[in-house]
Amino acid sequence: NYSQIHKLSWVNISFEQISSSPTLVDLEPESRVEGGGPAGPTSAREHGGLSRLRSSSLEIKEKEIREKGSEILREQLDAAERELKLKDKECERLSQVRNQLEQELEELTASLFEEAHKMVHEANVKQAAAQKQLKEAQGKIDVLQAEVTALKTLVLTSTPSSPNRQLHPQLQASGARGAYKHAGGHVRNKSMSSVFPSSPGKLEASSLSIQPVAKEDREMDSVLYAEFLMWRERPSLDRSSALLSRIYREDIGPCLSFTRSELSQLVQSAVENNSLTIEPVAMSALPMVKASAVECGGPKKCALSGVSRLCRHRIKLGDKGSYYYISPASRARITAVCNFFTYIRYIQQGLVRHNAEQMFWEVMRLRREMTVAKLGFYLTDQG
């Protein structure tokens, strides 16, 4: 279309140049003058009329050409406008399609993210449930293993010559069912000795000879052992574990529960942080207690229990704390708790080379010391 418009404009320009050029108009009069005699006034008028006629015809042709060119240009312009309108409509349609696709893409992306989040959440829930079941199963396995170990221990310690009374409850002490004595591989009840009289001296000697020697026996608690095994996998001083939570509740808390509760909490914190110091006090160099230091106790008053006792030791909480005088009973209770924390710290640091059962019984022994100290029993230096 633009090329046709350019051609028409070139045609108009050429036509205008031709019409404005005097060559065609003046060509004939010159030829006439050259051919004969001088032209008269009539020939001049004819020449002028001819030139006017030619100019008018040229103007008419030029006008017709311009009109035709303008019509062609208008038609081409209308066609271009129609084509532009069609293209605008096509662009608008494509824009709507693009917007629709973008909206569908956004919705699809949002749905995919939501589905992925849902799947991740479900996977996390399933993983947490599986971990919980695994932990419970491991706890049950530990309990069963502890029970099996305890049963093996009982079976291995039971022999025909010295049967384990826990596996054979029918074998009771002599006070319950009478004394038994072995003779030639047979067992005879002492109550039958009334049939065969004997001297009182011999009877007393025989009864003394069969008295069993007192021996401490022990039986492993499967629940406590399972808790200890779970703690031993990841030893720490965190109270959230089942073992330490039980020991704090049953042993440490009661053992460090004194009359002065605030000072008791400070002592427990110092024991946990391993910052408590216990040192003996020289009785010959005991200082005089001032009135402002009454709350710290004195040589004859325990700062924890408030009971008037001869205090041969004093404690210090941290590096910059004050000294508190404590009685022997209070010292025994604090020392029992300190011994327990020292041992479990050794286990945590990997310094204990015993097996699990030996460590368990040592922990139980330290727990017994805390219980005994809480009840008021303690050892004194006889020297």
C-alpha positions as CSV (number, residue, x, y, z in Angstrom):
1,N,0.0,0.0,0.0
2,Y,2.8,2.4,0.9
3,S,4.6,1.6,-2.4
4,Q,1.4,2.3,-4.5
5,I,1.0,5.6,-2.6
6,H,4.6,6.5,-3.4
7,K,4.1,5.7,-7.1
8,L,1.0,7.9,-7.3
9,S,2.7,10.7,-5.7
10,W,5.6,10.4,-8.2
11,V,3.1,10.4,-11.1
12,N,1.6,13.6,-9.8
13,I,5.0,15.2,-9.4
14,S,6.0,14.2,-13.0
15,F,2.7,15.4,-14.4
16,E,3.2,18.8,-12.7
17,Q,6.7,19.1,-14.1
18,I,5.4,18.3,-17.6
19,S,2.6,20.8,-17.4
20,S,4.8,23.5,-16.1
21,S,7.4,23.0,-18.8
22,P,7.0,25.4,-21.8
23,T,8.6,23.0,-24.2
24,L,5.4,21.4,-25.6
25,V,3.5,24.6,-25.7
26,D,6.1,26.7,-27.5
27,L,7.4,24.0,-29.8
28,E,4.9,24.4,-32.6
29,P,5.0,28.3,-33.0
30,E,8.8,28.2,-33.3
31,S,8.6,25.6,-36.0
32,R,6.1,27.6,-37.9
33,V,8.3,30.7,-37.8
34,E,11.2,28.7,-39.0
35,G,9.3,27.3,-42.0
36,G,8.0,30.4,-43.8
37,G,7.3,34.0,-43.6
38,P,6.4,36.1,-40.7
39,A,3.4,35.2,-38.8
40,G,0.6,37.6,-38.7
41,P,-1.8,38.6,-36.0
42,T,-4.2,35.8,-36.9
43,S,-1.7,33.2,-36.4
44,A,-0.8,34.7,-33.0
45,R,-4.4,34.5,-31.9
46,E,-4.7,31.0,-33.1
47,H,-1.6,30.1,-31.3
48,G,-2.8,31.7,-28.1
49,G,-6.2,29.9,-28.3
50,L,-4.5,26.6,-29.0
51,S,-2.2,27.1,-26.0
52,R,-5.2,27.9,-23.8
53,L,-7.0,24.9,-25.1
54,R,-4.0,22.7,-24.4
55,S,-3.5,24.1,-20.9
56,S,-7.2,23.6,-20.1
57,S,-7.1,20.0,-21.3
58,L,-4.0,19.4,-19.3
59,E,-5.6,20.8,-16.2
60,I,-8.6,18.6,-16.7
61,K,-6.5,15.5,-17.2
62,E,-4.4,16.6,-14.2
63,K,-7.6,17.0,-12.1
64,E,-8.9,13.6,-13.2
65,I,-5.6,12.0,-12.4
66,R,-5.5,13.6,-9.0
67,E,-9.1,12.6,-8.3
68,K,-8.3,9.0,-9.3
69,G,-5.2,9.1,-7.2
70,S,-7.0,10.5,-4.2
71,E,-9.7,7.8,-4.6
72,I,-7.1,5.1,-4.8
73,L,-5.4,6.6,-1.7
74,R,-8.7,6.8,0.2
75,E,-9.5,3.2,-0.7
76,Q,-6.0,2.1,0.4
77,L,-6.4,4.2,3.6
78,D,-9.7,2.6,4.3
79,A,-8.3,-0.8,3.7
80,A,-5.4,0.0,6.0
81,E,-7.8,1.2,8.7
82,R,-9.9,-1.9,8.4
83,E,-6.8,-4.0,8.6
84,L,-5.6,-2.0,11.7
85,K,-9.0,-2.5,13.3
86,L,-8.8,-6.3,12.7
87,K,-5.3,-6.3,14.1
88,D,-6.4,-4.3,17.2
89,K,-9.2,-6.9,17.7
90,E,-6.7,-9.7,17.3
91,C,-4.3,-8.0,19.8
92,E,-7.2,-7.5,22.3
93,R,-8.2,-11.2,21.9
94,L,-4.6,-12.3,22.4
95,S,-4.2,-10.0,25.4
96,Q,-7.4,-11.6,26.9
97,V,-5.9,-15.1,26.2
98,R,-2.7,-14.1,27.8
99,N,-4.4,-12.7,30.9
100,Q,-6.5,-15.9,31.2
101,L,-3.4,-18.0,30.9
102,E,-1.6,-16.0,33.5
103,Q,-4.5,-16.3,35.9
104,E,-4.7,-20.0,35.3
105,L,-1.0,-20.3,35.8
106,E,-1.2,-18.4,39.1
107,E,-4.1,-20.6,40.3
108,L,-2.2,-23.7,39.3
109,T,1.0,-22.5,41.0
110,A,-1.0,-21.7,44.2
111,S,-2.7,-25.1,44.1
112,L,0.7,-26.8,43.6
113,F,2.2,-24.9,46.5
114,E,-0.7,-25.8,48.7
115,E,-0.6,-29.4,47.7
116,A,3.2,-29.5,48.4
117,H,2.7,-27.8,51.8
118,K,0.0,-30.3,52.6
119,M,2.2,-33.2,51.6
120,V,5.1,-31.9,53.6
121,H,2.9,-31.5,56.6
122,E,1.5,-35.0,56.3
123,A,5.1,-36.3,55.9
124,N,6.2,-34.5,59.0
125,V,3.2,-35.8,61.0
126,K,3.9,-39.3,59.8
127,Q,7.6,-38.9,60.6
128,A,6.8,-37.7,64.1
129,A,4.4,-40.5,64.7
130,A,7.0,-43.0,63.4
131,Q,9.7,-41.6,65.6
132,K,7.4,-41.7,68.6
133,Q,6.5,-45.4,67.9
134,L,10.2,-46.1,67.4
135,K,11.1,-44.5,70.7
136,E,8.3,-46.4,72.4
137,A,9.4,-49.7,70.8
138,Q,13.0,-49.0,71.9
139,G,11.8,-48.3,75.4
140,K,9.9,-51.6,75.4
141,I,13.0,-53.4,74.0
142,D,15.2,-51.9,76.7
143,V,12.7,-52.9,79.4
144,L,12.5,-56.5,78.0
145,Q,16.3,-56.6,77.7
146,A,16.6,-55.4,81.3
147,E,14.1,-58.1,82.4
148,V,16.0,-60.8,80.5
149,T,19.3,-59.6,82.0
150,A,17.8,-59.7,85.5
151,L,16.4,-63.1,84.9
152,K,19.7,-64.4,83.6
153,T,21.4,-62.9,86.6
154,L,19.0,-64.7,88.9
155,V,19.3,-68.0,87.1
156,L,23.1,-67.9,87.0
157,T,23.3,-67.1,90.7
158,S,21.1,-70.0,91.6
159,T,22.8,-73.4,92.1
160,P,21.7,-76.6,93.8
161,S,24.1,-76.0,96.6
162,S,23.0,-72.4,97.2
163,P,19.6,-71.9,95.6
164,N,18.4,-68.4,95.0
165,R,15.5,-67.7,97.4
166,Q,13.9,-65.2,94.9
167,L,13.5,-68.0,92.3
168,H,12.5,-70.5,95.0
169,P,10.2,-68.8,97.4
170,Q,9.5,-72.1,99.1
171,L,12.9,-71.9,100.7
172,Q,12.4,-69.5,103.5
173,A,14.5,-68.6,106.5
174,S,14.6,-70.8,109.6
175,G,12.4,-68.5,111.5
176,A,9.5,-69.1,109.1
177,R,9.7,-72.8,108.4
178,G,12.4,-74.1,110.7
179,A,16.0,-74.7,110.2
180,Y,17.3,-77.2,107.6
181,K,20.5,-79.1,107.8
182,H,22.2,-81.2,105.2
183,A,23.3,-84.8,106.0
184,G,24.5,-87.2,103.4
185,G,22.7,-85.3,100.6
186,H,19.3,-85.5,102.4
187,V,17.4,-82.7,104.1
188,R,15.9,-83.2,107.5
189,N,13.6,-80.8,109.3
190,K,14.9,-79.6,112.7
191,S,11.4,-80.1,114.1
192,M,11.9,-83.9,113.9
193,S,14.8,-83.7,116.3
194,S,12.3,-83.9,119.2
195,V,12.0,-87.6,118.4
196,F,15.7,-88.1,119.0
197,P,16.6,-86.4,122.3
198,S,19.9,-84.7,122.6
199,S,21.7,-82.7,125.1
200,P,20.9,-79.0,125.4
201,G,24.5,-78.1,124.8
202,K,24.7,-80.0,121.5
203,L,21.4,-78.5,120.4
204,E,22.6,-75.0,121.0
205,A,25.8,-75.6,119.2
206,S,24.1,-77.1,116.2
207,S,21.7,-74.2,116.0
208,L,24.6,-71.8,116.2
209,S,26.5,-73.6,113.5
210,I,23.7,-73.4,110.9
211,Q,22.9,-69.7,111.3
212,P,23.4,-68.2,107.8
213,V,25.9,-65.4,107.4
214,A,24.2,-62.0,106.8
215,K,24.7,-61.1,103.1
216,E,23.2,-58.2,101.3
217,D,21.2,-59.2,98.2
218,R,19.8,-57.1,95.5
219,E,17.4,-57.3,92.7
220,M,17.4,-55.1,89.6
221,D,14.3,-53.0,88.9
222,S,13.5,-53.3,85.2
223,V,11.9,-49.9,84.9
224,L,14.8,-48.1,86.6
225,Y,17.3,-50.0,84.5
226,A,15.5,-49.1,81.3
227,E,15.5,-45.5,82.3
228,F,19.2,-45.7,83.0
229,L,19.9,-47.3,79.7
230,M,18.0,-44.6,77.9
231,W,19.9,-41.9,79.8
232,R,23.2,-43.6,79.1
233,E,22.7,-43.4,75.3
234,R,22.9,-39.6,75.6
235,P,24.2,-38.7,79.1
236,S,23.5,-35.2,80.2
237,L,22.5,-33.2,83.3
238,D,19.1,-32.2,81.8
239,R,16.2,-32.8,84.1
240,S,13.9,-33.7,81.2
241,S,15.2,-37.2,81.1
242,A,13.1,-39.8,82.9
243,L,16.0,-41.0,85.1
244,L,17.1,-37.5,86.4
245,S,13.5,-36.4,86.7
246,R,12.9,-39.3,89.0
247,I,16.1,-38.8,91.0
248,Y,15.4,-35.1,91.4
249,R,11.9,-35.8,92.6
250,E,12.7,-38.8,94.9
251,D,16.3,-38.1,96.1
252,I,17.9,-34.8,95.3
253,G,15.0,-32.6,96.2
254,P,14.2,-34.2,99.5
255,C,17.9,-34.5,100.4
256,L,18.6,-30.7,99.9
257,S,15.3,-29.6,101.4
258,F,16.3,-27.6,104.5
259,T,14.5,-25.2,106.8
260,R,15.9,-22.2,105.0
261,S,14.4,-22.8,101.6
262,E,16.0,-19.9,99.8
263,L,19.5,-21.0,100.9
264,S,18.6,-24.6,100.0
265,Q,17.9,-23.5,96.4
266,L,21.2,-21.7,96.3
267,V,23.0,-24.7,97.5
268,Q,21.3,-26.9,95.0
269,S,22.2,-24.5,92.1
270,A,25.8,-24.4,93.3
271,V,25.9,-28.2,93.4
272,E,24.5,-28.5,89.9
273,N,27.0,-25.9,88.6
274,N,29.9,-27.6,90.5
275,S,30.7,-24.3,92.2
276,L,30.1,-25.3,95.9
277,T,33.1,-25.5,98.3
278,I,33.1,-27.4,101.6
279,E,36.0,-26.9,103.9
280,P,36.7,-27.8,107.5
281,V,36.8,-25.2,110.3
282,A,39.6,-25.3,112.8
283,M,37.9,-25.3,116.2
284,S,40.8,-23.5,117.8
285,A,40.6,-20.6,115.4
286,L,36.9,-20.1,115.1
287,P,36.0,-16.4,114.6
288,M,33.6,-14.5,116.6
289,V,30.2,-14.2,115.0
290,K,28.9,-10.7,114.6
291,A,25.3,-9.8,114.7
292,S,25.2,-9.1,110.9
293,A,26.4,-12.6,110.2
294,V,23.7,-14.5,112.1
295,E,22.0,-15.6,108.8
296,C,25.3,-17.3,107.8
297,G,25.1,-19.5,110.9
298,G,28.0,-19.9,113.3
299,P,30.2,-22.4,115.0
300,K,27.3,-23.6,117.0
301,K,24.4,-23.1,114.7
302,C,23.7,-24.6,111.3
303,A,22.9,-22.0,108.6
304,L,20.7,-24.5,106.7
305,S,18.6,-26.2,109.4
306,G,18.8,-23.5,112.0
307,V,19.5,-26.1,114.7
308,S,22.1,-25.5,117.3
309,R,24.8,-27.9,116.6
310,L,28.6,-27.8,116.6
311,C,29.5,-26.9,113.1
312,R,32.9,-28.3,112.0
313,H,32.5,-27.4,108.3
314,R,31.4,-24.4,106.3
315,I,30.4,-24.0,102.6
316,K,30.9,-21.3,100.1
317,L,28.6,-20.7,97.1
318,G,30.8,-19.7,94.2
319,D,34.0,-17.6,94.3
320,K,32.6,-14.4,95.9
321,G,29.9,-15.8,98.2
322,S,29.8,-15.7,101.9
323,Y,30.7,-18.7,104.1
324,Y,27.9,-20.6,105.8
325,Y,28.5,-22.9,108.7
326,I,26.8,-26.3,108.5
327,S,26.2,-29.2,110.9
328,P,27.5,-32.7,110.3
329,A,24.1,-33.9,109.2
330,S,23.7,-31.1,106.7
331,R,27.2,-31.8,105.4
332,A,26.4,-35.5,105.0
333,R,23.3,-34.6,102.9
334,I,25.2,-32.1,100.7
335,T,28.1,-34.5,100.3
336,A,25.8,-37.4,99.2
337,V,24.3,-35.2,96.5
338,C,27.8,-33.9,95.4
339,N,29.0,-37.5,95.1
340,F,26.0,-38.4,92.9
341,F,26.6,-35.4,90.5
342,T,30.4,-36.2,90.4
343,Y,29.7,-39.8,89.3
344,I,27.2,-38.9,86.6
345,R,29.5,-36.2,85.3
346,Y,32.2,-38.8,85.0
347,I,29.8,-41.0,83.0
348,Q,29.0,-38.0,80.8
349,Q,32.7,-37.3,80.1
350,G,33.4,-41.0,79.3
351,L,35.7,-41.5,82.3
352,V,33.8,-44.6,83.7
353,R,35.0,-47.8,82.1
354,H,32.4,-50.1,83.7
355,N,29.6,-51.9,81.9
356,A,26.0,-50.7,82.1
357,E,25.0,-52.9,84.9
358,Q,27.9,-51.9,87.1
359,M,27.2,-48.2,86.5
360,F,23.5,-48.7,87.3
361,W,24.3,-50.3,90.6
362,E,26.7,-47.5,91.5
363,V,24.0,-45.0,90.7
364,M,21.6,-46.9,92.9
365,R,24.2,-47.0,95.7
366,L,24.6,-43.2,95.5
367,R,20.8,-42.8,95.6
368,R,20.7,-44.9,98.7
369,E,23.3,-42.7,100.3
370,M,21.2,-39.6,99.6
371,T,18.1,-41.4,101.1
372,V,20.1,-42.5,104.2
373,A,21.5,-39.0,104.7
374,K,18.1,-37.5,104.4
375,L,16.9,-39.8,107.1
376,G,19.6,-38.4,109.4
377,F,22.2,-41.2,109.3
378,Y,25.8,-40.2,108.7
379,L,29.3,-41.4,109.6
380,T,31.6,-39.4,111.9
381,D,35.3,-39.4,112.1
382,Q,36.2,-41.4,115.2
383,G,39.6,-39.7,115.4
